[in-house]
Amino acid sequence: MTPETIYRPSVLAIEDDPVLGAFVHDQLDRFGFQVTWCQNGTQGLACAQSQPFDVVLMDILLPGMNGLDILKHLRREQATPIILMSALGAEADRITGFRNGADDYLPKPFSVDELRVRIEAILRRVALERRFSTPSLGPQDRAADQLSFDEASLDVSFADRRAELTRSEYRLLDTLWRHPEEVQSKAFLYQHVLQRGYSQHDRSLDMHVSQIRRKLKAIGYEGRQVRTVWGKGYVLTAVEHDA
């Protein structure tokens, strides 16, 4: 049997300095992160809006659009953790960043070990928050919508019944769960979850989705469903209940 793919947290690095950007990309990749590097603010914002990331690492002074403006745009749309980078002593930028929703601030110059520790701390916090809370579905929330994620065992449970997901199934459901009602393309899910390129004749993702649907149904979970959006990909969406 082919072993399950090891999950690599995704990081979007927006940094225009070619030396620092390449260093961050290479070092984080070596530490097991999946890194996308953008070298200007406009490109970085477009990338952050086009697909989900676990963490965004962003310089404040960028060509095209500065980091604080990107932060404002992203905070109107999503809650992805954002770490700002800037020169040591830029107190005004740091305060503005935190007021606008930044999760952390890393003064330049910094060591790659400190960067790694800060990213890992944010990922642990997000995992804990997700484990003890369910993303809101608005005023129609019901008890049936509560699905528990266990990052340690890479499985989900409902009403004390475990779904017994595989590692890839868990990562796929986790990715969709963090972005409810947002269509995720097959190309992105192959790269982000299965960590290989998408081929039109590769049915692996479809099989994982089929298994997730079957296993959630088997434990009685009906709060949300993974639905196919033909020609685009998959979306996790709330199930409409009769009044």
C-alpha positions as CSV (number, residue, x, y, z in Angstrom):
1,M,0.0,0.0,0.0
2,T,1.1,3.5,-0.6
3,P,1.7,5.4,2.7
4,E,-0.5,8.4,3.5
5,T,1.0,11.7,2.6
6,I,2.5,13.7,5.5
7,Y,0.6,17.0,5.9
8,R,2.7,20.2,5.4
9,P,1.2,23.4,6.8
10,S,0.9,26.0,4.1
11,V,2.6,29.4,4.5
12,L,2.1,32.4,2.2
13,A,5.3,34.6,2.4
14,I,4.9,38.1,0.9
15,E,8.4,39.6,0.8
16,D,10.0,41.8,-1.9
17,D,13.6,41.4,-0.8
18,P,14.9,38.6,-3.0
19,V,17.6,37.5,-0.6
20,L,15.3,37.4,2.5
21,G,12.4,36.0,0.5
22,A,14.5,33.1,-0.9
23,F,16.0,32.4,2.6
24,V,12.6,32.3,4.2
25,H,11.2,30.1,1.5
26,D,14.1,27.6,1.6
27,Q,14.4,27.4,5.3
28,L,10.6,26.9,6.0
29,D,10.5,24.3,3.2
30,R,13.3,22.5,5.0
31,F,11.4,22.6,8.2
32,G,8.4,20.9,6.6
33,F,6.2,23.8,5.5
34,Q,4.7,24.2,2.1
35,V,5.7,27.8,1.1
36,T,4.3,30.1,-1.6
37,W,6.4,33.2,-2.1
38,C,5.1,36.4,-3.6
39,Q,7.3,39.4,-4.2
40,N,4.8,42.3,-4.3
41,G,1.7,43.3,-2.4
42,T,-0.8,43.1,-5.2
43,Q,0.3,39.6,-6.2
44,G,0.3,38.6,-2.5
45,L,-3.2,39.8,-1.9
46,A,-4.5,38.0,-5.0
47,C,-2.8,34.8,-3.9
48,A,-4.2,35.0,-0.4
49,Q,-7.7,35.6,-1.8
50,S,-7.5,32.7,-4.3
51,Q,-6.7,29.9,-1.9
52,P,-6.6,29.2,1.8
53,F,-3.3,29.2,3.8
54,D,-2.6,28.2,7.3
55,V,-0.4,31.3,8.0
56,V,0.4,34.5,6.0
57,L,3.9,35.9,6.7
58,M,4.1,39.5,5.3
59,D,6.4,42.4,5.2
60,I,4.9,45.8,5.8
61,L,6.8,47.8,3.2
62,L,5.9,46.2,-0.2
63,P,5.7,47.4,-3.8
64,G,2.2,47.6,-5.3
65,M,0.3,47.5,-2.0
66,N,1.8,47.7,1.5
67,G,1.3,45.1,4.1
68,L,-1.1,47.1,6.3
69,D,-3.5,47.6,3.4
70,I,-3.3,43.9,2.5
71,L,-4.1,43.2,6.2
72,K,-7.2,45.4,6.1
73,H,-8.5,43.7,2.9
74,L,-7.9,40.2,4.3
75,R,-9.5,40.9,7.7
76,R,-12.8,41.9,5.9
77,E,-12.8,38.4,4.2
78,Q,-11.1,35.8,6.4
79,A,-9.4,35.0,9.7
80,T,-6.2,33.4,8.4
81,P,-3.4,34.1,11.0
82,I,-1.1,36.9,9.8
83,I,2.4,37.6,11.0
84,L,3.8,41.0,10.0
85,M,7.5,41.7,9.5
86,S,9.1,45.1,9.7
87,A,12.3,46.9,10.7
88,L,13.1,46.8,14.4
89,G,11.7,49.9,16.2
90,A,8.8,50.6,13.7
91,E,6.4,51.0,16.7
92,A,3.7,52.9,14.8
93,D,3.4,50.2,12.1
94,R,3.4,47.5,14.8
95,I,0.5,49.2,16.7
96,T,-1.5,49.8,13.5
97,G,-1.0,46.2,12.5
98,F,-2.3,44.8,15.8
99,R,-5.2,47.2,15.7
100,N,-6.1,46.0,12.3
101,G,-6.1,42.3,13.2
102,A,-2.5,41.1,12.9
103,D,-1.8,38.0,15.0
104,D,2.0,38.5,15.6
105,Y,4.8,40.8,14.7
106,L,8.4,39.8,13.9
107,P,11.0,42.6,13.9
108,K,13.8,42.4,11.3
109,P,16.4,41.0,11.4
110,F,15.2,37.7,12.9
111,S,16.5,34.2,13.1
112,V,14.8,31.4,11.2
113,D,14.4,29.5,14.5
114,E,12.4,32.3,15.9
115,L,10.2,32.5,12.8
116,R,9.6,28.7,13.0
117,V,8.7,28.9,16.6
118,R,6.2,31.7,16.1
119,I,4.5,30.0,13.2
120,E,4.3,26.7,15.1
121,A,2.8,28.6,18.1
122,I,0.1,30.1,15.9
123,L,-0.7,26.7,14.4
124,R,-1.1,25.1,17.8
125,R,-3.4,27.9,18.9
126,V,-5.6,27.6,15.8
127,A,-5.7,23.8,16.3
128,L,-6.9,24.2,19.9
129,E,-9.5,26.8,18.9
130,R,-10.8,24.6,16.2
131,R,-10.9,21.6,18.5
132,F,-13.1,23.3,21.1
133,S,-15.3,25.3,18.8
134,T,-17.2,24.9,15.5
135,P,-17.2,27.6,12.8
136,S,-20.4,29.6,13.0
137,L,-23.2,29.0,10.6
138,G,-25.2,32.0,11.7
139,P,-28.6,32.0,13.3
140,Q,-29.5,28.6,11.9
141,D,-26.8,26.8,14.0
142,R,-28.0,23.6,15.5
143,A,-26.6,21.0,17.8
144,A,-26.3,18.6,14.9
145,D,-23.7,20.9,13.4
146,Q,-21.1,20.1,16.0
147,L,-18.3,17.9,14.7
148,S,-15.2,17.5,16.8
149,F,-11.7,17.5,15.2
150,D,-8.9,15.7,17.0
151,E,-5.6,16.9,15.5
152,A,-3.6,14.3,17.6
153,S,-5.4,11.3,16.1
154,L,-6.2,12.9,12.8
155,D,-9.9,12.0,13.1
156,V,-13.3,13.5,13.7
157,S,-16.1,12.4,15.9
158,F,-19.8,13.1,16.4
159,A,-21.9,12.0,19.4
160,D,-18.9,10.1,20.7
161,R,-18.6,8.1,17.5
162,R,-15.4,8.3,15.6
163,A,-15.4,8.4,11.8
164,E,-12.0,6.6,11.5
165,L,-10.7,8.8,8.7
166,T,-7.4,8.2,7.0
167,R,-4.8,10.9,7.2
168,S,-5.6,12.3,3.7
169,E,-9.3,12.2,4.4
170,Y,-8.8,14.1,7.6
171,R,-6.7,16.8,6.0
172,L,-9.1,17.2,3.1
173,L,-12.1,17.6,5.5
174,D,-10.1,19.9,7.7
175,T,-9.2,22.1,4.8
176,L,-12.8,22.4,3.6
177,W,-14.0,22.9,7.2
178,R,-11.8,25.9,7.8
179,H,-13.4,27.6,4.7
180,P,-17.1,26.8,4.8
181,E,-19.2,27.8,1.8
182,E,-16.0,28.5,-0.3
183,V,-15.4,26.4,-3.3
184,Q,-11.9,24.8,-3.4
185,S,-10.6,23.8,-6.8
186,K,-9.4,20.3,-7.4
187,A,-6.0,21.6,-8.5
188,F,-5.6,23.4,-5.1
189,L,-6.8,20.4,-3.1
190,Y,-4.5,18.0,-4.9
191,Q,-1.5,20.3,-4.2
192,H,-2.5,21.2,-0.7
193,V,-3.8,17.9,0.6
194,L,-2.3,15.2,-1.6
195,Q,0.8,17.2,-2.4
196,R,0.9,16.4,-6.1
197,G,-0.2,17.9,-9.3
198,Y,-3.8,17.5,-10.5
199,S,-4.4,15.2,-13.5
200,Q,-7.8,14.9,-15.2
201,H,-7.6,11.1,-15.1
202,D,-6.6,10.9,-11.4
203,R,-9.6,9.9,-9.3
204,S,-7.9,9.9,-5.9
205,L,-9.5,13.1,-4.7
206,D,-13.0,11.9,-5.7
207,M,-12.5,8.7,-3.8
208,H,-11.4,10.5,-0.7
209,V,-14.5,12.7,-0.9
210,S,-16.7,9.7,-1.4
211,Q,-15.2,8.0,1.7
212,I,-15.6,11.2,3.8
213,R,-19.3,11.4,2.8
214,R,-19.8,7.7,3.7
215,K,-18.0,7.8,7.0
216,L,-19.8,11.0,8.2
217,K,-23.1,9.5,7.3
218,A,-22.2,6.3,9.2
219,I,-21.7,8.2,12.4
220,G,-24.9,10.2,12.0
221,Y,-23.4,13.5,11.1
222,E,-25.7,15.6,8.9
223,G,-24.8,19.2,9.8
224,R,-22.7,19.9,6.7
225,Q,-22.0,18.1,3.5
226,V,-19.1,18.0,1.0
227,R,-20.7,18.9,-2.3
228,T,-19.3,18.8,-5.8
229,V,-19.3,22.0,-7.8
230,W,-19.1,20.7,-11.4
231,G,-16.1,22.1,-13.3
232,K,-14.7,23.8,-10.2
233,G,-14.1,21.5,-7.2
234,Y,-15.7,20.9,-3.8
235,V,-17.4,23.0,-1.1
236,L,-18.4,22.2,2.5
237,T,-21.8,23.6,2.9
238,A,-24.6,23.7,5.5
239,V,-27.5,21.3,5.1
240,E,-30.8,23.0,5.0
241,H,-33.2,21.6,7.6
242,D,-36.9,21.8,7.4
243,A,-38.4,24.3,9.9
